[in-house]
Every structure is written in C-alpha cells, then in structure tokens.
Amino acid sequence: MAASFGLFIVGDEILSGKRTDKHLQKVIELLAQRGLTLRWAHYLGDNREDITAALSRSFAGPDIVFSTGGIGATPDDHTRQAAAAALGVELELHPEAERLIAERIAEMNQGSLTAAENRQRMRMGEFPRESAIIPNPYNKIPGFSVRGHYFVPGFPVMAWPMLEWVLDTYFSDQFHRAPQAERSLLVFGSAESTLTPLMEDIERRFPGVKVFSLPSVGEGNGSGQRARRHIELGVKGAAPEITAAYAALKSGVEALGAEIDEVP
C-alpha cells in the first residue's frame, strides 16, 4: 500500500498573519515531484496542549507526518516537548545532535560550551527518546524523527532541504508507485445540482477516481472563457482509469446540453 502523508504547520505567526505560510504549497510540490500526494494538512498555534493532542492522534494512525516549526528552545517553542508528551517519553539530549550543535557553536566563535547561552542552545538537541536526527545543511542544528513523524524548523531555507532528505532517504521505494492524473473541462450554463447525479455516477463506475467541481464567478473583467461564470468539472486519481472516466464525464455533460470547453 502506498504511504499516506500528512503535514502539521506550527506557529502563532502563521495564524496571526504576521507571516505567510509557504510550507503547504512546497510540501505538495516536493511530494508531487516524487509521484506522491499530501492527504491532509493542519495549522497549529504555539500551544503545547493543542500540539500534544494533535500529535497523540497522528501517532495513533498510519500516516507519515511532517511537522514544521516549534522545535527551537525559546519559551514559545513547544513541538519537541509536545511530541515527547504525546509518546509518553522523556526528552533526552541526542548524542549526534550534541556533537553537531557543539560544532556550530565553535564555528560561530560563540564561546565555551559551559556558557549559559550555549547550554540553552544545546536544548535544541533534546528530542523524545529513540528519536533519530534529520540533518540540517543550513546551520547543522538538526531536526528529528520518531515513529513515522519528521520534525523540522519553521524556516523554509532549513525545512525544505531537510524534508527532501527525508523523502529521498526513507521513502524512495514509494516514488511513482501509483501514478496519478487529472483531467477537467469548463462547464457553462449549468448548476452544480444538475451535475451532481452525473458526478456520483462516475465515482460509482470508476472506484479509483474522484470527481471534483470548482465553481467560479469568472476571473476579473478580462475576455475569454474563464472570465465567464463557469464550473471546472474534472476527474483525478489512478492514471490508468482517468482516460475512460474523463470520456464518460464529458459525454454525460454533453448529454445534459451544457456548453463546455476542455482544459488543456
């Protein structure tokens, strides 16, 4: 069975609008490049109880989960502690993380490892027991993985190459195992309620296919078909079934007498 992927995006700055999330689109892109898809994504604020509850649910499930943000060592970082609490284990200083952080401190000429600020930095290497590290090519401060969950910083410059490493290191056997495809057309002069029976019939006839409907009131004041009120109606799913499912969908719309325009 192909792996199913989920994503947690952690940070008050995202929910407040102080920063715009870039992770969701990038994770979708990284997965798509490898023939994989994202099943779900959740945004979480910097609240330890909420993060712990979310992780408790995901640890109990079968999905591969990525988590961005909250793994630092300031008071508003809670992800490491929440992961440990969700698993019912303690945080421990990971030996490899300790070595890497010490190397970074030395490279930056940040003084003795016994200095208070460097002892605080070392806390970024405290992970739930039995965790493995995720290398950070940007500044050596690692992320961690435990029980099918992969935790990286919130900074895209660090998070994205770390997630690529995770995919290429642990999931290459999953790449392009179940090729997905999508085809759609624009439908004019018809309501979704009119199209719904056809959509339901297509999904009954093609169990590996999902039908989607995206209504639009038109885009701006420009010319062309997309500037008119329309519904983008399409099918997506296992590539071998898409050609026949799309042909059936198109034929069904034509039988309803609606005006259509195919999407390239």
Beta strands, then each sheet from edge to edge (+ up, - down):
strand 1: 5-10
strand 2: 38-44
strand 3: 64-68
strand 4: 91-93
strand 5: 126-128
strand 6: 132-134
strand 7: 143-146
strand 8: 149-152
strand 9: 180-188
strand 10: 209-216
strand 11: 230-238
strand 12: 259-262
sheet 1: 2+ 1+ 3+ 8+ 7- 6+
sheet 2: 4+ 5-
sheet 3: 10+ 11- 9+ 12-
end
